[in-house]
Amino acid sequence: MGRGDGGRSQVAPTGSSGTTSFDAAAVRRDFPNLDREVHGRPLIYLDSAATSQKPTAVIDAVTDMYRCHTSNVHRGVHALAEEATDRFEGARTKVARFVGADPRAVVFTKNATEAFNLLAHSWARRRLGPGDVLCYTQMEHHANLVPWQMAAADAGFELAAVPVTDGGRLDLDAFAEIVSGGRVKLLAVTAMSNVVGTINPVAEMADAVRRANPEAVVVVDGAQSVPHMPTDMADLGADFLCFSGHKMCGPSGVGVLAGRLDLLESMPPFLGGGEMILDVQLYGATYNEVPYRFEAGTPMIAEAVGLGAAVDYLSALGMDAVRAHEVALLEQVLPALGEMRGVTVHGPADPKARGAAVSFAIEGLHPHDIGTILDREGVAVRAGHHCAKPLVRSLGSAATTRASFYLYNTTDEIEPLCDAIRAAQAFFEV
């Protein structure tokens, strides 16, 4: 259970409208790992775009699942099996509600990457061919690039990439040119960049591609957006939405493919084996209904239950409140970094146009050196290409330093971040 509060956050909804009073200091107390020190200094965790910390409520849900309800799902008639199945399927319902999906069309995968690979194998390879175009962007994570490239090599369809402007936004004129011919049958686009934080106009892009080709399918990478802002698949215009549990206060090892039921029902399985079948003969098989058709073998049971607990936690806070808190942080951190000597911040300058992943460069310093010195100061950031090499190259570098904020970060952590950057500049005498 939680720290004297029954596992519930101290931040609770207020008012009939469902708005919340957001107290980041209270939220922090729900995350036990944030109490620790690193190199003798209080931990300042600014790497949530890679993976988020976990609240006590999620940790307890996973522990309780193993301690009290360990069993396989969908296969037994004894009490433990029924309890495990109820909790597993309950998590599916919670996740569906969180993103505006049909629970029957929510597939549990091991991460967002597997969700994209499932779509590339079971949809793109079978629905796209020579003369067809799959459009993605220069802003995508490798998970939303490489599976499509592999499928294109097999199926013979074309790939078209929307470039990124110097301001860290998609070149929508180039996008309009790509879709104008009506050959784009699949649009794959991130809702929020994991490098420069840009929030993309996904709904407008979905409308544009469908005006040119009414049968076009839209795949949205929600790995960065779902944890940070309200999400509704219909509002996005998404036929498929892929995201991971570990970036939204949930466990690692569980992800989600949420889709249109009719499209999923038209797709063959991705993996073969137990649970994804209705019947098996020696020379053939009849496949199960959706979503179980895509969940071969024993699924990630405790992890899915933990993701359900994370959804409960975030829902209690209110995603509008989470987003407002992060915008307030950005309103302070962007100018603070931008005013520092030798520091260049990548991406949109408007806090409302971006998410809380803030990549920056320091003149004369390599990002790995920056990250090492910041770690010594107790500040955890990410240095590297962030699994988005085409985007990072467009910034004129092979790597950046990224500070990414979340619901448990406070304004009190901004000045220590700036002090740590100054310490790095002083250490390397730049």
C-alpha positions as CSV (number, residue, x, y, z in Angstrom):
1,M,0.0,0.0,0.0
2,G,1.0,3.6,-0.2
3,R,2.7,5.6,2.4
4,G,-0.1,6.0,4.9
5,D,-2.6,6.9,2.2
6,G,-3.9,3.6,1.1
7,G,-1.8,3.6,-2.1
8,R,-3.6,6.7,-3.4
9,S,-1.8,9.9,-4.5
10,Q,-2.3,12.8,-2.2
11,V,-3.4,14.7,-5.3
12,A,-7.1,14.1,-5.8
13,P,-9.7,15.4,-8.2
14,T,-11.7,18.4,-7.0
15,G,-14.8,20.0,-8.3
16,S,-17.6,18.6,-10.5
17,S,-15.7,19.3,-13.7
18,G,-13.0,16.8,-12.9
19,T,-10.3,19.4,-12.7
20,T,-7.5,18.7,-10.2
21,S,-5.4,20.7,-7.8
22,F,-1.8,19.6,-8.7
23,D,0.8,19.5,-6.0
24,A,4.0,18.1,-7.4
25,A,5.6,17.9,-4.0
26,A,2.8,15.6,-2.9
27,V,3.1,13.6,-6.1
28,R,6.9,13.1,-5.5
29,R,6.1,11.3,-2.2
30,D,4.4,8.6,-4.2
31,F,7.6,7.7,-6.0
32,P,10.0,6.0,-3.5
33,N,13.1,6.0,-5.8
34,L,13.1,9.8,-5.8
35,D,14.1,9.7,-2.2
36,R,17.6,8.3,-2.9
37,E,20.9,10.0,-3.3
38,V,23.4,9.6,-6.2
39,H,27.1,10.4,-5.6
40,G,26.2,11.9,-2.3
41,R,23.6,14.3,-3.8
42,P,19.8,14.2,-3.9
43,L,18.7,12.6,-7.1
44,I,17.2,14.9,-9.7
45,Y,15.7,12.5,-12.3
46,L,15.4,14.1,-15.7
47,D,15.2,11.0,-17.9
48,S,11.5,10.2,-18.0
49,A,11.4,10.3,-21.8
50,A,13.5,7.1,-21.6
51,T,11.6,5.6,-18.7
52,S,9.5,7.0,-15.9
53,Q,9.8,6.3,-12.2
54,K,7.1,4.1,-10.6
55,P,4.7,5.1,-7.9
56,T,4.1,3.0,-4.9
57,A,0.6,2.1,-6.1
58,V,2.1,0.5,-9.2
59,I,4.8,-1.3,-7.3
60,D,2.2,-2.6,-4.9
61,A,-0.1,-3.8,-7.7
62,V,2.6,-5.9,-9.3
63,T,3.8,-7.3,-6.0
64,D,0.3,-8.1,-4.9
65,M,-0.3,-9.9,-8.3
66,Y,2.7,-12.2,-7.7
67,R,2.1,-12.6,-3.9
68,C,-1.6,-13.3,-3.9
69,H,-2.9,-14.1,-7.5
70,T,-0.2,-15.9,-9.4
71,S,-1.7,-18.0,-12.1
72,N,-2.0,-18.1,-15.9
73,V,-4.9,-16.4,-17.5
74,H,-7.8,-17.6,-19.7
75,R,-6.9,-21.3,-19.2
76,G,-8.0,-22.4,-15.7
77,V,-11.2,-22.7,-13.8
78,H,-9.8,-22.5,-10.3
79,A,-10.0,-19.4,-8.1
80,L,-6.4,-18.1,-8.8
81,A,-6.9,-18.4,-12.5
82,E,-10.1,-16.5,-12.4
83,E,-8.6,-13.8,-10.2
84,A,-5.6,-13.4,-12.5
85,T,-7.9,-13.3,-15.6
86,D,-10.2,-10.7,-14.0
87,R,-7.3,-8.4,-13.2
88,F,-5.6,-8.9,-16.6
89,E,-8.7,-8.1,-18.5
90,G,-9.6,-5.3,-16.1
91,A,-6.3,-3.7,-17.0
92,R,-7.2,-4.0,-20.7
93,T,-10.5,-2.1,-20.0
94,K,-8.7,0.6,-18.1
95,V,-6.2,1.2,-20.8
96,A,-8.9,1.3,-23.5
97,R,-10.8,3.9,-21.6
98,F,-7.7,6.0,-21.0
99,V,-7.1,6.4,-24.8
100,G,-10.7,6.2,-26.1
101,A,-10.4,2.7,-27.6
102,D,-12.6,-0.4,-27.8
103,P,-11.3,-2.9,-25.2
104,R,-11.7,-5.6,-27.8
105,A,-9.2,-3.8,-29.9
106,V,-6.5,-3.3,-27.3
107,V,-3.6,-5.7,-27.8
108,F,-1.0,-6.1,-25.1
109,T,2.5,-6.3,-26.5
110,K,5.9,-6.2,-24.7
111,N,6.5,-2.6,-25.8
112,A,5.6,0.0,-28.4
113,T,8.4,-1.4,-30.7
114,E,6.7,-4.7,-30.8
115,A,3.4,-3.0,-31.6
116,F,4.9,-1.3,-34.7
117,N,6.5,-4.6,-35.8
118,L,3.1,-6.3,-35.5
119,L,1.5,-3.7,-37.8
120,A,4.4,-3.9,-40.2
121,H,4.1,-7.7,-40.4
122,S,0.4,-8.2,-40.3
123,W,-0.9,-5.1,-42.1
124,A,1.8,-3.4,-44.2
125,R,3.4,-6.5,-45.7
126,R,-0.1,-7.7,-46.8
127,R,-1.8,-4.5,-47.8
128,L,0.9,-2.4,-49.4
129,G,2.8,-3.2,-52.6
130,P,4.5,-1.6,-55.7
131,G,3.0,1.8,-56.4
132,D,1.8,2.4,-52.8
133,V,3.5,4.9,-50.5
134,L,4.0,4.7,-46.8
135,C,4.7,8.2,-45.4
136,Y,6.5,8.7,-42.1
137,T,8.6,11.7,-40.9
138,Q,12.2,12.6,-40.1
139,M,11.1,13.0,-36.5
140,E,10.3,9.4,-35.8
141,H,11.8,7.1,-33.2
142,H,13.6,4.1,-34.8
143,A,10.7,1.9,-33.7
144,N,8.5,3.9,-36.2
145,L,11.0,3.7,-39.0
146,V,12.8,0.4,-39.1
147,P,9.8,-2.0,-39.1
148,W,8.4,-0.1,-42.1
149,Q,11.7,-0.2,-43.9
150,M,11.9,-3.9,-43.4
151,A,8.4,-4.4,-44.7
152,A,9.0,-2.2,-47.7
153,A,12.1,-4.3,-48.6
154,D,9.8,-7.4,-48.7
155,A,6.6,-5.9,-50.2
156,G,8.0,-3.4,-52.6
157,F,6.1,-0.3,-51.6
158,E,7.7,3.1,-51.4
159,L,8.7,5.2,-48.4
160,A,8.4,9.0,-48.2
161,A,9.7,11.0,-45.3
162,V,8.4,14.4,-44.2
163,P,11.5,16.6,-43.4
164,V,11.9,18.7,-40.2
165,T,12.4,22.5,-40.3
166,D,15.1,24.4,-38.6
167,G,12.6,25.2,-35.8
168,G,12.1,21.5,-35.0
169,R,8.7,21.3,-36.7
170,L,7.4,19.1,-39.5
171,D,7.5,20.7,-43.0
172,L,3.8,20.6,-43.7
173,D,4.2,22.0,-47.2
174,A,6.4,19.0,-48.0
175,F,3.9,16.7,-46.4
176,A,1.1,18.2,-48.5
177,E,3.1,17.5,-51.6
178,I,3.8,13.9,-50.6
179,V,0.1,13.1,-50.0
180,S,-1.3,15.1,-52.9
181,G,-1.0,12.2,-55.4
182,G,-3.3,10.0,-53.4
183,R,-0.8,7.1,-53.3
184,V,-0.1,7.3,-49.5
185,K,-1.9,4.3,-48.0
186,L,-0.3,4.5,-44.6
187,L,0.8,7.5,-42.5
188,A,3.0,6.8,-39.5
189,V,3.7,9.8,-37.3
190,T,4.7,10.5,-33.7
191,A,2.3,12.7,-31.7
192,M,5.2,14.1,-29.7
193,S,9.0,14.0,-30.5
194,N,11.2,12.3,-27.9
195,V,14.1,14.5,-28.9
196,V,12.8,18.1,-29.5
197,G,9.5,17.7,-27.8
198,T,7.4,19.0,-30.8
199,I,3.7,18.2,-30.6
200,N,2.7,17.4,-34.1
201,P,-0.7,18.3,-35.7
202,V,-1.7,14.6,-36.1
203,A,-5.4,15.2,-36.6
204,E,-4.8,17.7,-39.4
205,M,-2.3,15.4,-41.0
206,A,-4.7,12.5,-40.8
207,D,-7.5,14.5,-42.4
208,A,-5.1,15.6,-45.2
209,V,-4.0,12.1,-46.1
210,R,-7.6,10.8,-46.0
211,R,-8.8,13.6,-48.3
212,A,-6.3,12.5,-50.8
213,N,-6.9,8.8,-50.2
214,P,-10.1,7.9,-48.2
215,E,-8.7,4.3,-47.6
216,A,-5.5,5.5,-46.0
217,V,-4.6,4.2,-42.5
218,V,-3.0,6.4,-39.8
219,V,-0.6,4.9,-37.3
220,V,0.3,7.2,-34.3
221,D,3.3,6.8,-32.1
222,G,1.9,7.8,-28.6
223,A,4.9,6.6,-26.6
224,Q,5.7,10.2,-25.6
225,S,2.3,11.8,-25.8
226,V,0.1,9.3,-23.9
227,P,2.0,9.7,-20.6
228,H,1.9,13.5,-20.8
229,M,-1.5,14.7,-22.1
230,P,-5.1,13.7,-22.6
231,T,-5.4,11.2,-25.5
232,D,-8.4,10.1,-27.5
233,M,-7.9,8.0,-30.6
234,A,-10.9,9.6,-32.4
235,D,-9.7,13.1,-31.8
236,L,-6.3,12.1,-33.2
237,G,-7.8,10.5,-36.2
238,A,-5.8,7.4,-35.4
239,D,-6.6,4.0,-36.8
240,F,-3.8,2.5,-34.6
241,L,-2.1,3.9,-31.5
242,C,1.1,2.4,-30.1
243,F,2.6,3.2,-26.7
244,S,4.6,1.7,-23.8
245,G,3.8,1.2,-20.2
246,H,7.2,2.0,-18.8
247,K,7.1,5.7,-19.9
248,M,3.7,6.3,-18.1
249,C,4.5,5.2,-14.6
250,G,3.9,1.5,-15.4
251,P,6.2,-1.5,-15.5
252,S,8.6,-2.3,-18.3
253,G,7.8,-5.3,-20.5
254,V,4.3,-4.2,-21.4
255,G,3.1,-2.1,-24.3
256,V,-0.1,-1.4,-26.2
257,L,-1.4,-1.6,-29.7
258,A,-4.9,0.0,-29.7
259,G,-6.7,-0.1,-33.1
260,R,-9.8,-0.2,-35.1
261,L,-11.6,-3.5,-34.4
262,D,-12.4,-4.0,-38.1
263,L,-8.8,-3.5,-39.2
264,L,-7.5,-5.9,-36.5
265,E,-10.0,-8.5,-37.4
266,S,-8.8,-8.4,-41.0
267,M,-5.2,-9.0,-40.0
268,P,-3.4,-12.4,-39.6
269,P,-1.5,-13.2,-36.4
270,F,2.0,-11.9,-35.8
271,L,3.2,-14.8,-33.7
272,G,2.0,-18.4,-33.5
273,G,1.4,-20.7,-30.5
274,G,-0.8,-21.0,-27.5
275,E,-3.9,-18.8,-26.8
276,M,-3.9,-17.2,-30.3
277,I,-5.9,-20.2,-31.7
278,L,-9.4,-21.6,-31.6
279,D,-8.4,-25.0,-33.0
280,V,-5.3,-26.7,-34.3
281,Q,-5.1,-29.6,-36.6
282,L,-1.9,-31.4,-37.8
283,Y,-1.9,-29.4,-41.0
284,G,-3.7,-26.2,-40.1
285,A,-5.2,-23.9,-37.5
286,T,-8.2,-21.7,-36.8
287,Y,-7.2,-18.4,-35.2
288,N,-8.7,-16.8,-32.1
289,E,-10.7,-13.6,-32.1
290,V,-9.2,-10.2,-31.5
291,P,-7.3,-9.3,-29.4
292,Y,-6.2,-12.8,-28.3
293,R,-5.2,-13.6,-31.9
294,F,-2.2,-11.3,-31.4
295,E,-1.3,-12.4,-27.8
296,A,0.5,-15.7,-28.4
297,G,1.8,-17.6,-25.3
298,T,1.6,-16.6,-21.7
299,P,1.2,-12.8,-21.7
300,M,2.8,-10.2,-19.4
301,I,0.2,-10.6,-16.7
302,A,1.6,-8.8,-13.7
303,E,3.0,-6.1,-16.0
304,A,-0.4,-5.5,-17.5
305,V,-2.0,-5.3,-14.1
306,G,0.7,-2.8,-13.1
307,L,-0.1,-0.8,-16.2
308,G,-3.7,-0.7,-15.2
309,A,-2.7,0.6,-11.8
310,A,-0.6,3.3,-13.6
311,V,-3.7,4.3,-15.6
312,D,-5.6,4.6,-12.3
313,Y,-2.9,6.7,-10.9
314,L,-2.7,9.1,-13.8
315,S,-6.5,9.3,-14.1
316,A,-6.8,10.3,-10.5
317,L,-4.3,13.1,-11.1
318,G,-6.1,14.2,-14.3
319,M,-4.1,14.3,-17.6
320,D,-5.1,17.9,-18.1
321,A,-3.4,18.7,-14.8
322,V,-0.4,16.7,-15.7
323,R,-0.1,18.6,-19.0
324,A,-0.6,22.0,-17.3
325,H,2.1,21.2,-14.7
326,E,4.6,20.3,-17.4
327,V,3.9,23.4,-19.4
328,A,4.5,25.5,-16.2
329,L,7.9,23.7,-15.9
330,L,8.7,24.4,-19.5
331,E,7.8,28.1,-19.1
332,Q,10.7,28.3,-16.6
333,V,13.3,25.8,-17.9
334,L,13.3,26.9,-21.5
335,P,14.3,30.5,-20.8
336,A,16.6,29.4,-18.0
337,L,18.6,27.2,-20.4
338,G,18.3,29.6,-23.3
339,E,19.9,32.4,-21.3
340,M,22.9,30.3,-20.4
341,R,26.3,31.0,-22.0
342,G,27.1,28.5,-24.8
343,V,23.8,26.6,-24.5
344,T,21.5,25.9,-27.5
345,V,18.1,24.5,-26.9
346,H,16.6,22.5,-29.7
347,G,12.9,22.5,-30.7
348,P,10.0,24.9,-30.4
349,A,10.4,27.9,-28.1
350,D,6.7,27.9,-27.2
351,P,6.1,25.7,-24.1
352,K,2.6,25.0,-25.3
353,A,3.8,23.7,-28.7
354,R,6.0,21.0,-27.2
355,G,6.3,18.3,-24.6
356,A,8.7,18.0,-21.7
357,A,11.7,16.5,-23.6
358,V,14.3,19.2,-23.8
359,S,17.4,18.5,-25.9
360,F,20.3,20.9,-25.8
361,A,23.9,21.4,-26.9
362,I,26.7,23.1,-25.0
363,E,29.4,24.7,-27.2
364,G,32.7,22.8,-27.0
365,L,31.3,19.8,-25.1
366,H,30.3,16.3,-26.2
367,P,26.9,15.2,-24.8
368,H,28.4,12.1,-23.1
369,D,30.8,14.3,-21.2
370,I,28.0,16.6,-20.2
371,G,25.9,13.6,-19.0
372,T,28.8,12.3,-17.0
373,I,29.4,15.5,-15.1
374,L,25.7,16.1,-14.6
375,D,25.5,12.6,-13.1
376,R,28.3,13.5,-10.6
377,E,26.1,16.5,-9.6
378,G,23.1,14.1,-9.0
379,V,21.3,15.1,-12.2
380,A,20.2,12.2,-14.4
381,V,19.8,13.2,-18.1
382,R,20.2,11.2,-21.3
383,A,23.0,11.7,-23.8
384,G,23.0,10.1,-27.2
385,H,20.9,9.9,-30.4
386,H,17.8,8.9,-28.5
387,C,16.9,6.2,-31.0
388,A,16.1,9.0,-33.5
389,K,19.3,9.3,-35.6
390,P,17.7,11.0,-38.7
391,L,16.2,13.7,-36.5
392,V,19.4,14.2,-34.4
393,R,21.5,14.5,-37.6
394,S,19.2,17.2,-38.8
395,L,20.3,19.2,-35.7
396,G,23.8,19.1,-36.9
397,S,25.1,16.6,-34.5
398,A,25.4,12.8,-33.8
399,A,24.0,13.2,-30.3
400,T,22.4,15.7,-27.9
401,T,21.9,16.0,-24.1
402,R,18.3,15.6,-23.1
403,A,16.6,16.6,-19.9
404,S,13.0,15.3,-19.8
405,F,10.5,16.3,-17.2
406,Y,7.4,14.6,-15.8
407,L,4.7,14.9,-13.2
408,Y,7.0,14.4,-10.3
409,N,9.6,17.1,-11.2
410,T,9.4,20.5,-9.6
411,T,10.6,24.0,-10.3
412,D,13.2,23.6,-7.5
413,E,15.1,21.2,-9.8
414,I,15.7,23.7,-12.6
415,E,18.4,25.7,-10.9
416,P,20.4,22.6,-9.9
417,L,20.2,21.5,-13.5
418,C,21.7,24.9,-14.6
419,D,24.3,24.7,-11.8
420,A,25.3,21.2,-13.0
421,I,25.7,22.6,-16.6
422,R,27.9,25.3,-15.3
423,A,29.9,22.7,-13.4
424,A,30.4,20.8,-16.7
425,Q,31.6,24.0,-18.4
426,A,34.0,24.7,-15.6
427,F,35.4,21.2,-15.5
428,F,36.2,21.2,-19.2
429,E,37.1,24.9,-19.1
430,V,34.8,26.0,-22.0
